[in-house]
Amino acid sequence: MKLLRMAAVVLFTAAAGLLALPGPAQAHGAIQAPGSRTWLCYQDGRNPSTGAIEPKNAACAAAVAQSGVNSLYNWFAVLRSDGAGRVNGFLPDGQLCSGGTGGPYNFTGFNLARNDWPLTHLTSGAAVQFKYNNWARHPGTFSLYITKNGYDPTKPLAWGDLEPVAFDQVTNPAETGGPGTDDGHYYWNGTLPAGKTGKHLIYSVWARSDSQETFYGCSDVIFDGGNGEVTGVGNGGTSPSPSPSPSTPTTPNPNPGACTATYSTTSSWTGGFQGEVKVTAGSTAVNGWKIGWTWPGAQTLAQVWSAKGTSSGSLVSVTNENWNASVPANGSVTFGFLASGTATAQVQNLTCTTA
């Protein structure tokens, strides 16, 4: 099946006539939680205003320099049409993250052995919910592998670096949303491997049961007690603490009321939900914003994109990325998030303050 990659790229092309639409994509999905290199680099690099790919993270920038911008416009296309579910012995060592070189696009830049890829912060042995984009729906089996203790991200990934048996495997999981959207996804609950600390890599394989097509992905993670927080996206930083110290002082807002925030839940499933917050400037432009709210129940923040989020108990604090700090007068920007717990249509004490 061939699909045209649309989303924001198409909208920008039609509105501005400045960006060429990528070609037909034989593409169907990629793991989003924990995020693959292509998915998180797409989040890092896509300019929400223009649709252009402008990576901030150094590893993402290096990958795009080698593989081109189409590798991110088609972040869901790391596949082999002849894969047939094959893993060790099919893809050469050092080419696991690109699915080799026989796919429809060049993803070789995502094989780069670096220590500064975007990271998902996790807790070893924890129960989590995995999420895999369903850009095009197909039946099949999802398998997740983890690197062995002693893994070195500065060396090319080889099959010998991975535990030989998948730590999680599921066939035809539930799904929500999609197809043909960034938000639509399959989801299932699982348990992360025990006895893991520090940086590791989760390797995902989706083998379709209705064809030989197989999808591959590399997700960089760090086992540091995290709860799915993502760092290294938007500002190029790596591995800051996923939640602030309770003693961290906060700077009083010098100009309260110059922006407003609107919260909405966009999808939900058993044990979790996805939402969006729209930040709108008032009659004057905003250069830097901070959103805060309190969960009404036992909800917890799991992941934020297009912003930087932290939480402490029921309190949530989200600040802008460098690239979306400026909001024109009466203009708006949005960021998305994943949370665990029962979906809520409203939150308490929702505030927007300017920097």
Secondary structure by P-SEA (a helix, b strand, c coil): cccccccaaaaaaaacccccccccccccccccccccaaaaaaaacccccccbbbbccaaaaaaaaacccccccccccccccccccccccccccccccccccccccccccccccccccbbbbbbcbbbbbbbbbccbbbbbbbbbbbbcccccccccccccccccccccccccccccccccccccbbbbbbbcccccccbbbbbbbbbbccccbbbbbbbbbbccccccccccccccccccccccccccccccccccccbbbbbbbcccccccccbbbbbbbcccccccbbbbbbbcccccccccccbbbbbcccbbbbbbcccccccccccbbbbbbcccccccccccccccccc
